[in-house]
Amino acid sequence: MVTAGVVLTVVYVGSPKSGSTKGNIGEISSSSTISTPSMHSTFTYSSSWVPTSTFSTSESAITDEQSTEQIVTELGSSLASTPSEPTPSPPAKPIYAPVVYPPAPALEPPKFGHSNGSISGERPLWGLTYSPYNNDGSCPDVNTVAAQLQKVAAATGHIRLYSTDCSQLSSVLQAITRNNIALDVYAGIWLAAGPTRMQADLDQFVAAAKTYGTGLIKGLSVGNEDISNGMSEATLIGYINQVRARLQAEGLGGIPIYTTEQDAKFSRALVAASDVVEINVHTIFDGYFANLDASVQSVIQRANNVKNIAGGKLVRIGETGWASAGNTGPSPLTLANEISYAQKFKCAAAAVGFEYFYFEAKDAQWKAGAVVSEHNFGIFNAGFVPKFDFGLLNNC
């Protein structure tokens, strides 16, 4: 049983450019803190949600010695049936050493059929978050972005950006337009670095929207988890209103404006300020889910709970995902569990009709000093090679 009122304290580590701060929002029976040498901010999560069921099925992990082919073959079989006796498995070994990856391949049309054993089937995900930074944190050129988006388009039809720095919004819109890539864009303005950066992001958004048109831009998130990082609700709502007023003055008033926050942080006032209620729901850090089925059910339940205050507005999941390495809780962070979580979540979200952005496209080696799990949420590795056959996600 979980006791109400106890919270989990999480330290967010990573680049302030863009990305995600993740942690538990449900109530738990203990508290814990994550820290690294490069700490940017500390914040506390809490919520009134309490799980009402218990589960006993556990997920199988894999060892580092297994090949990707073995992982895919074994997972394909495991999705069809549940073992009668759970088998405990050791956590994946963290990998800290930098890896040198080959340059991005030449542009080619998106492949929706079988592709050298790595991608098969229909595009399985509704949306995918995309941070285009090079592995060393530098900005990619438009050709690199285009090559990456050709691959992303094999997995989804919608991408979410967090910022406009590195000219990423312009590069994305240019790449999609010139190469006829089948993607829609949900843009972002970064608030955590302060008002000067916010204004620069807004100026770049307006310029990109006027240059490439608004046909591909389906929404704009003003900030990402800023209340969770200490910003007051009144300040955040002020930013949202400022952006909305600027876009209306620029003749861009048809674009939905909203923020993205953890589900427990949405009040009726924040809902009223947002055209869409976009929530980040990560259960990977929850200490009481012993298996992935319970973890996925929690995400769906929490998103459903937000509908109670949404006033009929669209509720969209802005982030959820699972890392393939690191250590955050009782369910091992392995490639097998990353695939299993993605498949189970995709099927659960599709069954109830939730739009969502799965976190994330590429392993984030650019997040200098971050914990191992933060580097390994991608469905592509840092060289933009698929980590598994995306066709497995369609096995609902």
N, C-alpha and C positions, 0 to 999 in steps of 0.2 A: 504494500500500500504506500502511496506517495503522500507525504505530509504537505499541506498547502502552506505557502508563504516562504519556503526555503528557496534560495536562488543559487544560480551558478555564475561565478565570476570568470570572465574570459578575457585574456589579453590578446588583442589583435596585432598580428605581426605581418608586415608586408609593405609594399610600395604604396605611397599615398596617391599614386597616379590613378589607379582604378582597380577593380576587382571586388572581392567580397570579404566581409567580416562574418565569420560563422560561429555559431554556438547554440546552446540549448535555450529555448524560450519556454518550454514547459517547466512545471515545478518538479523539483527533485528532492531526494532525501539527504543530499550532501552537497558540499560546495568544493570547487577545485579551481585552480588558477593555472593558465598556460603562460609561459614567459620565454623569451629568447633575448640574446644580446641586443637585438635591434627592435626595441619596443616602441610602437607609435602611440598606442592609446589603450586604456583599460576601461571596461564597462561591464555592467551587470545585466543579466537577462532575468526576467521573471514573467510569469503568466498565471492565469487562473485555471488553465487547462490541466486536468488530471486524467491519466489513462484509466479506463474502467475495466480493461480485460488484461489477462496475463497470457503469455504464450510460451511454448516449450521447445518448438522446433528451432534448431540451430543451423547456421550455414556452414558449409565446408570451406576451408581455406586451401591455399595451394602453397607449394614450396618454391623457392627461387630456382630450383633445378628444373622445374617443369617448363616446357617450351610453350610458346603462344599457341602452336597447333594443338598440343595436348589440352591446354586450357579451354580452347574453343570446343574441341571434341567432347571433353568431359562435361562442360557446362551445357552444351546442347542436349546431352542425355539427361542431365540433372533437372533441367527445366520441365521435362516431360513427366517426372515422377519425384516423389519425396522419399528419402531413405527412412527406414523404420527406426534406425538408431542413429542419433547425431554423433559425428566424429569430431572431437576437439582438434584444433589445428593451431600451429604456432603462428604468431604474427609475421608479416613480411619483414625482411631485413631492410632498414632504411638505407637509402643510397644518397650519399652526400657529395661524391666526387662529380665535378662537372663533366659533361659528355659533349663531344664534338659531333655535330650532325651535318649531313650533306646539305648543299644548297637546295633551295626550293626547286621543284621540277618545272619544266615548261608548261604553259597553259594547255589544258585540254578540256573538252566538254565534260560536265558531271556524268558520272556513271551510276546508273540506278540498277543495273544488273550485276552479275558477278564480276569482280575486279581483282584478278590475281590472288584470290583466296582471302581478300581483306574486307571487301564491301559487297554486300548482296542485298537484294530485296528492295521494297519501297522505302522512301525516306521515313525513318521510324520515329523521329522526335518532332514535337510541335515547334520547339524553339531551342536555341543554344546560345549561351553567352560567349562573347568573342572579345578577347583582349589581344591586339595584334603585335604587341611589343616583341622585339627580337630577344633571344635568350639572354643577352647581356644588358637588356633594358633599353637599348637604343631603338630608334624609330625605323620601321620598315619602309621601303619604297612601295609605290603603287603596284609594281609588278609582283612583288612578294605578296602583298595583300590579295591581289587577284588570284594568284596561284593557290593561296590558302582557301579563299572563298569558293573556288571551284570544288575543292574537296569538302568543305563544310556543306555545300549544297547537295551533296550525296546523303547527308544525314538529316537535314532539316530545311524548311522553307522560310524560317524567321530567325534573325539574329538580334541579340541585345548588346549594345555598346554602353560603356560607363562614362565616357568622356569624349571630348573632341581634340585633346592634345595629340601631338605627333601628326596632326592633320588627318587623324584616322577616319573621321566621318567623311571628309572630302575624298580620301583615298578609297574608302568602301563604296561610296556612291559612284565614283568614277569607274572603279573596277567592275561593279555590277552593270552599269550602263554600257560601257564599251564592250564587255564580253557577254552580255545578255545572260547573266547568271540569275537563276531563279531564286532570288532571295528578297525578302522585305526587311526593313531596318527599323529597329526601335532604339532611338538615340538616347544619350545621357549627358548630363551636365554635372561635373564634379564639384562638390561643395566643401569637402573636408579640408582643402588647402586654403580656404578663406575667400573673401569677396573679390579680390583681384583676379584670382584664378577663375572664379565663377563667372566674372564678367568676360574674361577672355574666351572661356568655353561658349558662352552665350553668343558673343560676336562671331565666333567661328561657325556655330550652328546656323545663324542667320545667313552668313555668307554662303555656306554649303547648300542650304535649302534654296536660296535664290539662284545659285549656279546650276544645280542639277534638278530643281523642281521638288515638289513635295510628294510626288506619286509613290516613291519608294519608302517615305518616312511615315510610319504608322503610329508613332508615339514618341514622347520625350519625357524621360524620368529626370526630375530635378533632385539630384542627390541619391545616395545609396546608404541606408542604415545610419544616417547622421544623428538621429535622436539616440540610437544605441551607442553612438560615439560621444554623446554629451551635449549635442546641440539642443536648444530648447524647441519645443513644438512651435511656439510663436515665431521664432526666427526662421524655422524651416517653412512655415506657411507664408511668411513674408517673402522668402525666395521664390516660392511657387507662384505667388501673385505677381511678383516682379517679372518673372519669365513670361507669364501669360500676357501681361500688359505689353511687353516688348514685342511679342509675336503678333499680337493683334495690331499694334501700330505699324508693323512691317508687312501687313497683309498676309500673315501666316497663321491666322487664328483658327484654322480648321484642324490643327494638329492637337490630339489629346495631350494634356499636360497633367503630370502626377508626380508623386515621389515613390520610392521603393523602400520599405521598412520591414523589420521583423513583425510578424503577425501581432504579437502582444503589444506593440507600440502604437497601433492604430487606434486613435480615439475617434469619436464622431466628428470632432472639429477637423481632424486631419483627413478623414473621409470626405467631408464637405469641400475641402480645398482641392481634392484630387478628382480628375475626370475618370480615372481607373484606380482601383485599389490593388496595388501590386505588392505582394508580400514575399519576403525571403523566409523559407522554412527548411532549416537544416536539422536533421535528427542524428547526424553522424557523431555528434558530441554528447548525445544523451547517454547517461551511464546506466540506464535501466532497461534498455532494449537488447535482449540476448539474441535476437534474430532479425532478419531483414523484413520479413512479413510484418512484424509489429512496428518496425520503424516506418515503413511505407504507409501503413494504416494511420499512424500518428500524423504524418504530413497531410493526408487527405482530410482527416478529422479536424485538424487545426485550420485548414483552409475553409472547410465548411463552416466552422465556428465564426470566421470573419464575416461570412455572409449575413450574420445576424445584425451587424451594425453597418453593412455596406449600403443599405437603402436602395437595393436593386441595381447598384452599379456593378460593372464587371469586376470580379475578383480573379486576379491572375497571379500565379506563382512566379516570382521573379528569379528565384534561385532555389535549387535543391540538387544534391549530388552526392557522390561517394568517391573517396580517394583510393588509389591502387597501392599506396604505400604510406607508411607512417604509423601512428598509434593515437587513437582518440577515445577508445571505449571498448566495451566487451566484444563487439563484432569486429573481426580482424579486417584491416585495410589491405586487401589483396586484389589482384586483377579479377579473380573469379567473383569476389563479392562486389566489385565495382560493376561488372557486367550484370550480375544478378539484381543488384539494386536498381540499375537503370531499366532493366526489363520489367521488373515488378512495378516500379513507379510509373513507367510509361503506360503500362496496361491499366493500372488503377486510375490514373488521371484521365485516360481516354474513356474509361467506363463511365465516369461521372461528368465528363465534358469540361475539364479544367484546361485552359490555356496555361502554358508554362515555358520557362527557359531553363533547360538543363544546364548545370554548372559542371564543366565548362568545355570549350572547344579544345584548347591546347594545354598541355602541362605547363605550368607557370614557373619555369626556371628563372625568369626575370625578377621574381620576388626575392631579392637578396636578403639573406638572414632569416627567412621564414622557416617555420617548422616543416618537416618533411611532407606531411599531409597536404600542406598548401601548395606544394609543387606538383602534386600528382592527381588532381581532379580531372584532367583532360580525358576526352575520348580519343584524342590524338596525342602522341607523345610530343616531346619538344622539337622533333624534326618533322612534325606534321605527318607522321605515318599512323594510320589507324591502329589502335591498341587491341582491337578485336573486330570480328565480323559484325557489322551493324545489323545484319539480317537477323541475328539472334534476338534483337529487341522486339521483333514482330511476333514472337512466340507467345501470344496471349491465350 
